Amino acid sequence: MNSNNPFFKNKTFSNTSRADEVVHEARIIDYSQTMTVSGTINKSFLMLVLLVASAAITWIMTFNGQNPMILTIGGAIVGFVLVLIATFKPQASTYLAPGYAIFEGLFIGGISAIFEVMYPGIVIQAVSCTFVTFMVCFGLYKYGIVKVNDKFRSVVLAATLAIATYYLISWLLSMFTSFTPVHHGNSMISIGISVFVIVIAALNLFLDFDQIEKGVEQKMPKYMEWYGAMGLMITLVWLYIEFLRLLSKLSSRD
C-alpha cells in the first residue's frame, strides 16, 4: 500500500540498501550520501526548469507554424520508457530523471500549445491551478492537517486503479469500435469525471510527500533524491494535464 505514483508504489523505497557501512562492527552512516528532503526539493526544481525549457521548444514550434507532433509524441514515448527503466533501476535515476524532464517537456509543450490555440489563456490557468493545488497539499501535509495512514493509502490506491482501468478500457474500445468514452465532450458527467480525477491526483501528492519523508527517515542512498523528484514530477504532470482537460471542457461550454 505504498504511493500510487508509478514510482512509489513499487518496493524500491523499502528494499533499497541504506547508505551506510560497517567498520569494526560499528555502523557508520555517511549523512552526506543519504537522501534528504532539501536535496529532493532542489532536484525537483531542477527537473521543473528542464521540463519548462524543453516545453518551450515544441511551444515555439507550434506558434511559428511548424508541426510539433513528432517531438510531442516522441517525447511522451521516450519519457514513458525512461520511467519504466527507472522503476526497475532506481540507481540510474541520476541520469534518467533529467532525461525524463526533458522528453516529457517536449510532450507538455506540444500539448499545451494545442490547447492554447483552441482556448487562449488556458495554459496559464492550468499552470496556476496546478501550482496552487501543489502548495495547498504541501501545506496540509507539512502542518499535519492531513495525515497519511493505511486507510488513506488504500482508498487513494483503489480510486487510482479504478481511473487507470477506466481510461485503459475506454481507450481500447475507442480504438477498435465506435464507442465514445463518457469522459469525452463537455457534458456535466464528463466535467464531473474530470473533477474526480483531479481530486485523486491531488491526493496522490500526499502519498508522494509521505514516501519521500520515509525515504529520508530510512537513510536511503543519495540517488533516491532523483528518484523521489522524478516520481513527484510524474504526479504533477498528470495533475496539470487533467486541469487542461477540465478547463477546456468548461471553456467549450461558454
Short mmCIF file of the C-alpha atoms (twelve columns), coordinates in Angstrom:
data_MODEL
# 
_entry.id   MODEL 
# 
loop_
_atom_site.group_PDB 
_atom_site.id 
_atom_site.type_symbol 
_atom_site.label_atom_id 
_atom_site.label_alt_id 
_atom_site.label_comp_id 
_atom_site.label_asym_id 
_atom_site.label_seq_id 
_atom_site.Cartn_x 
_atom_site.Cartn_y 
_atom_site.Cartn_z 
_atom_site.pdbx_PDB_model_num 
ATOM 1   C CA . MET A 1   0.000   0.000  0.000   1 
ATOM 2   C CA . ASN A 2   2.690   2.470  -0.962  1 
ATOM 3   C CA . SER A 3   2.086   5.605  -3.006  1 
ATOM 4   C CA . ASN A 4   0.044   5.248  -6.192  1 
ATOM 5   C CA . ASN A 5   2.704   7.058  -8.164  1 
ATOM 6   C CA . PRO A 6   4.135   4.546  -10.675 1 
ATOM 7   C CA . PHE A 7   7.482   5.030  -8.935  1 
ATOM 8   C CA . PHE A 8   6.483   4.923  -5.324  1 
ATOM 9   C CA . LYS A 9   4.064   2.005  -5.406  1 
ATOM 10  C CA . ASN A 10  6.848   -0.482 -6.103  1 
ATOM 11  C CA . LYS A 11  9.120   -1.722 -3.332  1 
ATOM 12  C CA . THR A 12  12.132  0.419  -4.157  1 
ATOM 13  C CA . PHE A 13  11.732  2.623  -1.109  1 
ATOM 14  C CA . SER A 14  11.574  -0.374 1.180   1 
ATOM 15  C CA . ASN A 15  14.156  -2.594 -0.493  1 
ATOM 16  C CA . THR A 16  16.905  -0.150 -1.448  1 
ATOM 17  C CA . SER A 17  20.003  -0.572 0.673   1 
ATOM 18  C CA . ARG A 18  20.708  2.243  3.031   1 
ATOM 19  C CA . ALA A 19  23.811  4.326  2.523   1 
ATOM 20  C CA . ASP A 20  25.821  3.034  5.413   1 
ATOM 21  C CA . GLU A 21  28.861  0.892  6.032   1 
ATOM 22  C CA . VAL A 22  30.128  -1.341 8.785   1 
ATOM 23  C CA . VAL A 23  33.508  -0.500 10.267  1 
ATOM 24  C CA . HIS A 24  34.893  -2.563 13.169  1 
ATOM 25  C CA . GLU A 25  31.395  -3.888 13.865  1 
ATOM 26  C CA . ALA A 26  30.093  -0.347 14.354  1 
ATOM 27  C CA . ARG A 27  27.530  1.055  11.906  1 
ATOM 28  C CA . ILE A 28  28.687  4.372  10.465  1 
ATOM 29  C CA . ILE A 29  26.228  6.378  8.399   1 
ATOM 30  C CA . ASP A 30  27.622  8.846  5.874   1 
ATOM 31  C CA . TYR A 31  24.948  11.529 6.047   1 
ATOM 32  C CA . SER A 32  26.386  13.382 3.041   1 
ATOM 33  C CA . GLN A 33  25.485  10.350 0.927   1 
ATOM 34  C CA . THR A 34  21.936  9.819  2.180   1 
ATOM 35  C CA . MET A 35  18.638  11.125 0.898   1 
ATOM 36  C CA . THR A 36  17.434  14.469 2.305   1 
ATOM 37  C CA . VAL A 37  14.247  16.482 1.911   1 
ATOM 38  C CA . SER A 38  16.143  19.601 0.823   1 
ATOM 39  C CA . GLY A 39  18.105  17.592 -1.723  1 
ATOM 40  C CA . THR A 40  14.905  16.126 -3.168  1 
ATOM 41  C CA . ILE A 41  13.304  19.575 -3.352  1 
ATOM 42  C CA . ASN A 42  16.341  21.031 -5.133  1 
ATOM 43  C CA . LYS A 43  16.326  18.246 -7.682  1 
ATOM 44  C CA . SER A 44  12.581  18.676 -8.186  1 
ATOM 45  C CA . PHE A 45  13.123  22.351 -9.018  1 
ATOM 46  C CA . LEU A 46  15.938  21.455 -11.400 1 
ATOM 47  C CA . MET A 47  13.692  18.952 -13.167 1 
ATOM 48  C CA . LEU A 48  10.968  21.592 -13.407 1 
ATOM 49  C CA . VAL A 49  13.405  24.016 -15.031 1 
ATOM 50  C CA . LEU A 50  14.469  21.364 -17.543 1 
ATOM 51  C CA . LEU A 51  10.854  20.491 -18.292 1 
ATOM 52  C CA . VAL A 52  9.852   24.123 -18.897 1 
ATOM 53  C CA . ALA A 53  12.909  24.777 -21.072 1 
ATOM 54  C CA . SER A 54  12.175  21.684 -23.140 1 
ATOM 55  C CA . ALA A 55  8.470   22.549 -23.367 1 
ATOM 56  C CA . ALA A 56  9.423   25.896 -24.871 1 
ATOM 57  C CA . ILE A 57  10.804  24.072 -27.935 1 
ATOM 58  C CA . THR A 58  7.536   22.478 -29.057 1 
ATOM 59  C CA . TRP A 59  5.579   25.524 -27.856 1 
ATOM 60  C CA . ILE A 60  7.610   27.865 -30.081 1 
ATOM 61  C CA . MET A 61  7.428   25.426 -32.981 1 
ATOM 62  C CA . THR A 62  3.627   25.461 -32.846 1 
ATOM 63  C CA . PHE A 63  3.299   29.228 -32.839 1 
ATOM 64  C CA . ASN A 64  5.874   29.510 -35.623 1 
ATOM 65  C CA . GLY A 65  3.651   27.415 -37.843 1 
ATOM 66  C CA . GLN A 66  5.701   24.217 -37.541 1 
ATOM 67  C CA . ASN A 67  4.212   20.815 -36.747 1 
ATOM 68  C CA . PRO A 68  5.371   19.695 -33.261 1 
ATOM 69  C CA . MET A 69  3.597   16.326 -33.251 1 
ATOM 70  C CA . ILE A 70  6.689   14.199 -33.920 1 
ATOM 71  C CA . LEU A 71  8.556   15.712 -30.981 1 
ATOM 72  C CA . THR A 72  5.396   15.732 -28.843 1 
ATOM 73  C CA . ILE A 73  4.569   12.061 -29.386 1 
ATOM 74  C CA . GLY A 74  8.231   11.059 -29.342 1 
ATOM 75  C CA . GLY A 75  8.760   12.881 -26.054 1 
ATOM 76  C CA . ALA A 76  5.802   11.095 -24.472 1 
ATOM 77  C CA . ILE A 77  7.041   7.681  -25.607 1 
ATOM 78  C CA . VAL A 78  10.667  8.214  -24.540 1 
ATOM 79  C CA . GLY A 79  9.541   9.715  -21.230 1 
ATOM 80  C CA . PHE A 80  7.394   6.653  -20.538 1 
ATOM 81  C CA . VAL A 81  10.289  4.327  -21.382 1 
ATOM 82  C CA . LEU A 82  12.604  6.228  -19.012 1 
ATOM 83  C CA . VAL A 83  10.009  5.867  -16.255 1 
ATOM 84  C CA . LEU A 84  9.885   2.111  -16.775 1 
ATOM 85  C CA . ILE A 85  13.679  1.824  -16.714 1 
ATOM 86  C CA . ALA A 86  13.987  3.922  -13.558 1 
ATOM 87  C CA . THR A 87  11.278  1.870  -11.859 1 
ATOM 88  C CA . PHE A 88  13.437  -1.242 -12.139 1 
ATOM 89  C CA . LYS A 89  16.824  0.519  -11.941 1 
ATOM 90  C CA . PRO A 90  16.496  3.371  -9.426  1 
ATOM 91  C CA . GLN A 91  20.303  3.530  -9.229  1 
ATOM 92  C CA . ALA A 92  20.234  5.129  -12.696 1 
ATOM 93  C CA . SER A 93  17.793  7.861  -11.612 1 
ATOM 94  C CA . THR A 94  20.629  10.392 -11.536 1 
ATOM 95  C CA . TYR A 95  20.640  10.263 -15.334 1 
ATOM 96  C CA . LEU A 96  17.112  9.083  -16.086 1 
ATOM 97  C CA . ALA A 97  15.302  11.775 -14.070 1 
ATOM 98  C CA . PRO A 98  16.763  14.767 -16.001 1 
ATOM 99  C CA . GLY A 99  16.158  12.858 -19.234 1 
ATOM 100 C CA . TYR A 100 12.546  12.291 -18.267 1 
ATOM 101 C CA . ALA A 101 12.084  16.007 -17.557 1 
ATOM 102 C CA . ILE A 102 13.489  16.949 -20.965 1 
ATOM 103 C CA . PHE A 103 11.462  14.484 -23.024 1 
ATOM 104 C CA . GLU A 104 8.289   14.957 -21.012 1 
ATOM 105 C CA . GLY A 105 8.754   18.684 -21.525 1 
ATOM 106 C CA . LEU A 106 8.559   18.170 -25.291 1 
ATOM 107 C CA . PHE A 107 5.230   16.416 -24.787 1 
ATOM 108 C CA . ILE A 108 3.878   19.011 -22.359 1 
ATOM 109 C CA . GLY A 109 4.917   21.900 -24.604 1 
ATOM 110 C CA . GLY A 110 3.207   20.414 -27.654 1 
ATOM 111 C CA . ILE A 111 0.005   19.523 -25.829 1 
ATOM 112 C CA . SER A 112 -0.121  22.898 -24.096 1 
ATOM 113 C CA . ALA A 113 0.311   24.753 -27.391 1 
ATOM 114 C CA . ILE A 114 -2.554  22.798 -28.973 1 
ATOM 115 C CA . PHE A 115 -4.881  23.633 -26.087 1 
ATOM 116 C CA . GLU A 116 -3.736  27.266 -26.111 1 
ATOM 117 C CA . VAL A 117 -4.583  27.636 -29.793 1 
ATOM 118 C CA . MET A 118 -8.051  26.224 -29.155 1 
ATOM 119 C CA . TYR A 119 -8.681  28.089 -25.891 1 
ATOM 120 C CA . PRO A 120 -6.450  31.182 -25.485 1 
ATOM 121 C CA . GLY A 121 -5.310  31.704 -21.899 1 
ATOM 122 C CA . ILE A 122 -5.983  28.138 -20.794 1 
ATOM 123 C CA . VAL A 123 -2.336  27.235 -20.173 1 
ATOM 124 C CA . ILE A 124 -1.659  29.938 -17.594 1 
ATOM 125 C CA . GLN A 125 -4.898  28.931 -15.854 1 
ATOM 126 C CA . ALA A 126 -3.868  25.264 -15.773 1 
ATOM 127 C CA . VAL A 127 -0.390  26.147 -14.511 1 
ATOM 128 C CA . SER A 128 -1.859  28.351 -11.790 1 
ATOM 129 C CA . CYS A 129 -4.329  25.668 -10.711 1 
ATOM 130 C CA . THR A 130 -1.564  23.055 -10.571 1 
ATOM 131 C CA . PHE A 131 0.724   25.327 -8.548  1 
ATOM 132 C CA . VAL A 132 -1.999  26.299 -6.081  1 
ATOM 133 C CA . THR A 133 -3.069  22.669 -5.657  1 
ATOM 134 C CA . PHE A 134 0.519   21.613 -5.001  1 
ATOM 135 C CA . MET A 135 1.096   24.365 -2.430  1 
ATOM 136 C CA . VAL A 136 -2.189  23.647 -0.624  1 
ATOM 137 C CA . CYS A 137 -1.457  19.914 -0.462  1 
ATOM 138 C CA . PHE A 138 2.108   20.558 0.686   1 
ATOM 139 C CA . GLY A 139 0.913   22.917 3.423   1 
ATOM 140 C CA . LEU A 140 -1.771  20.498 4.614   1 
ATOM 141 C CA . TYR A 141 0.793   17.710 4.785   1 
ATOM 142 C CA . LYS A 142 3.581   19.753 6.359   1 
ATOM 143 C CA . TYR A 143 1.416   21.022 9.214   1 
ATOM 144 C CA . GLY A 144 -0.149  17.618 9.840   1 
ATOM 145 C CA . ILE A 145 -3.676  18.648 8.875   1 
ATOM 146 C CA . VAL A 146 -3.835  15.675 6.506   1 
ATOM 147 C CA . LYS A 147 -2.211  12.529 7.847   1 
ATOM 148 C CA . VAL A 148 -1.327  9.601  5.617   1 
ATOM 149 C CA . ASN A 149 -2.329  6.267  7.149   1 
ATOM 150 C CA . ASP A 150 -3.153  2.817  5.810   1 
ATOM 151 C CA . LYS A 151 -6.823  3.639  5.255   1 
ATOM 152 C CA . PHE A 152 -5.914  6.796  3.348   1 
ATOM 153 C CA . ARG A 153 -3.492  4.844  1.163   1 
ATOM 154 C CA . SER A 154 -5.984  2.074  0.442   1 
ATOM 155 C CA . VAL A 155 -8.753  4.491  -0.599  1 
ATOM 156 C CA . VAL A 156 -6.495  6.516  -2.906  1 
ATOM 157 C CA . LEU A 157 -4.985  3.331  -4.325  1 
ATOM 158 C CA . ALA A 158 -8.413  1.886  -5.144  1 
ATOM 159 C CA . ALA A 159 -9.548  5.124  -6.772  1 
ATOM 160 C CA . THR A 160 -6.354  5.456  -8.811  1 
ATOM 161 C CA . LEU A 161 -6.563  1.882  -10.052 1 
ATOM 162 C CA . ALA A 162 -10.225 2.444  -10.985 1 
ATOM 163 C CA . ILE A 163 -9.278  5.527  -13.016 1 
ATOM 164 C CA . ALA A 164 -6.431  3.732  -14.762 1 
ATOM 165 C CA . THR A 165 -8.681  0.780  -15.607 1 
ATOM 166 C CA . TYR A 166 -11.436 3.028  -16.911 1 
ATOM 167 C CA . TYR A 167 -9.037  5.028  -19.099 1 
ATOM 168 C CA . LEU A 168 -7.458  1.856  -20.490 1 
ATOM 169 C CA . ILE A 169 -10.787 0.209  -21.329 1 
ATOM 170 C CA . SER A 170 -12.148 3.425  -22.860 1 
ATOM 171 C CA . TRP A 171 -9.023  3.845  -24.986 1 
ATOM 172 C CA . LEU A 172 -9.160  0.260  -26.263 1 
ATOM 173 C CA . LEU A 173 -12.867 0.473  -27.080 1 
ATOM 174 C CA . SER A 174 -12.481 3.781  -28.906 1 
ATOM 175 C CA . MET A 175 -9.550  2.356  -30.887 1 
ATOM 176 C CA . PHE A 176 -11.405 -0.672 -32.231 1 
ATOM 177 C CA . THR A 177 -15.066 0.368  -32.081 1 
ATOM 178 C CA . SER A 178 -17.211 3.474  -32.494 1 
ATOM 179 C CA . PHE A 179 -17.531 3.769  -28.721 1 
ATOM 180 C CA . THR A 180 -17.292 7.326  -27.369 1 
ATOM 181 C CA . PRO A 181 -15.962 7.457  -23.781 1 
ATOM 182 C CA . VAL A 182 -18.168 9.205  -21.237 1 
ATOM 183 C CA . HIS A 183 -15.328 11.498 -20.183 1 
ATOM 184 C CA . HIS A 184 -15.100 12.969 -23.696 1 
ATOM 185 C CA . GLY A 185 -17.126 16.040 -24.539 1 
ATOM 186 C CA . ASN A 186 -18.283 18.796 -22.217 1 
ATOM 187 C CA . SER A 187 -21.308 17.231 -20.557 1 
ATOM 188 C CA . MET A 188 -21.808 17.616 -16.823 1 
ATOM 189 C CA . ILE A 189 -20.931 13.941 -16.364 1 
ATOM 190 C CA . SER A 190 -17.670 14.439 -18.258 1 
ATOM 191 C CA . ILE A 191 -16.843 17.513 -16.181 1 
ATOM 192 C CA . GLY A 192 -17.660 15.595 -13.008 1 
ATOM 193 C CA . ILE A 193 -15.279 12.810 -14.011 1 
ATOM 194 C CA . SER A 194 -12.501 15.338 -14.618 1 
ATOM 195 C CA . VAL A 195 -13.056 16.909 -11.193 1 
ATOM 196 C CA . PHE A 196 -12.929 13.471 -9.566  1 
ATOM 197 C CA . VAL A 197 -9.679  12.577 -11.358 1 
ATOM 198 C CA . ILE A 198 -8.102  15.888 -10.310 1 
ATOM 199 C CA . VAL A 199 -9.023  15.224 -6.677  1 
ATOM 200 C CA . ILE A 200 -7.437  11.766 -6.815  1 
ATOM 201 C CA . ALA A 201 -4.312  13.155 -8.495  1 
ATOM 202 C CA . ALA A 202 -4.044  15.754 -5.729  1 
ATOM 203 C CA . LEU A 203 -4.423  13.072 -3.054  1 
ATOM 204 C CA . ASN A 204 -1.536  11.217 -4.672  1 
ATOM 205 C CA . LEU A 205 0.645   14.202 -3.790  1 
ATOM 206 C CA . PHE A 206 0.138   13.436 -0.088  1 
ATOM 207 C CA . LEU A 207 1.322   9.878  -0.637  1 
ATOM 208 C CA . ASP A 208 4.338   11.130 -2.577  1 
ATOM 209 C CA . PHE A 209 5.280   13.551 0.212   1 
ATOM 210 C CA . ASP A 210 4.922   10.780 2.774   1 
ATOM 211 C CA . GLN A 211 7.020   8.319  0.795   1 
ATOM 212 C CA . ILE A 212 9.818   10.850 0.284   1 
ATOM 213 C CA . GLU A 213 9.809   11.611 4.001   1 
ATOM 214 C CA . LYS A 214 10.022  7.916  4.796   1 
ATOM 215 C CA . GLY A 215 12.940  7.546  2.402   1 
ATOM 216 C CA . VAL A 216 14.768  10.267 4.305   1 
ATOM 217 C CA . GLU A 217 13.995  8.674  7.666   1 
ATOM 218 C CA . GLN A 218 15.299  5.327  6.416   1 
ATOM 219 C CA . LYS A 219 18.576  6.937  5.232   1 
ATOM 220 C CA . MET A 220 18.118  5.906  1.621   1 
ATOM 221 C CA . PRO A 221 21.071  6.446  -0.789  1 
ATOM 222 C CA . LYS A 222 21.627  9.882  -2.312  1 
ATOM 223 C CA . TYR A 223 20.419  8.855  -5.776  1 
ATOM 224 C CA . MET A 224 16.960  8.290  -4.292  1 
ATOM 225 C CA . GLU A 225 16.572  12.074 -4.236  1 
ATOM 226 C CA . TRP A 226 16.428  11.965 -8.039  1 
ATOM 227 C CA . TYR A 227 14.063  9.010  -7.848  1 
ATOM 228 C CA . GLY A 228 11.775  10.862 -5.458  1 
ATOM 229 C CA . ALA A 229 11.889  14.051 -7.527  1 
ATOM 230 C CA . MET A 230 11.063  12.092 -10.669 1 
ATOM 231 C CA . GLY A 231 8.103   10.410 -9.010  1 
ATOM 232 C CA . LEU A 232 6.763   13.739 -7.752  1 
ATOM 233 C CA . MET A 233 7.146   15.232 -11.235 1 
ATOM 234 C CA . ILE A 234 5.055   12.405 -12.706 1 
ATOM 235 C CA . THR A 235 2.172   13.276 -10.394 1 
ATOM 236 C CA . LEU A 236 2.439   16.997 -11.180 1 
ATOM 237 C CA . VAL A 237 2.414   16.327 -14.932 1 
ATOM 238 C CA . TRP A 238 -0.692  14.166 -14.512 1 
ATOM 239 C CA . LEU A 239 -2.368  16.879 -12.433 1 
ATOM 240 C CA . TYR A 240 -1.519  19.586 -14.990 1 
ATOM 241 C CA . ILE A 241 -2.894  17.585 -17.916 1 
ATOM 242 C CA . GLU A 242 -6.124  16.887 -16.032 1 
ATOM 243 C CA . PHE A 243 -6.530  20.603 -15.314 1 
ATOM 244 C CA . LEU A 244 -6.046  21.312 -19.019 1 
ATOM 245 C CA . ARG A 245 -8.780  18.817 -19.845 1 
ATOM 246 C CA . LEU A 246 -11.187 20.211 -17.257 1 
ATOM 247 C CA . LEU A 247 -10.635 23.842 -18.243 1 
ATOM 248 C CA . SER A 248 -11.057 23.006 -21.930 1 
ATOM 249 C CA . LYS A 249 -14.409 21.369 -21.168 1 
ATOM 250 C CA . LEU A 250 -15.569 24.386 -19.193 1 
ATOM 251 C CA . SER A 251 -14.376 26.784 -21.912 1 
ATOM 252 C CA . SER A 252 -16.173 24.860 -24.642 1 
ATOM 253 C CA . ARG A 253 -19.476 25.312 -22.779 1 
ATOM 254 C CA . ASP A 254 -19.259 29.101 -22.919 1 
# 
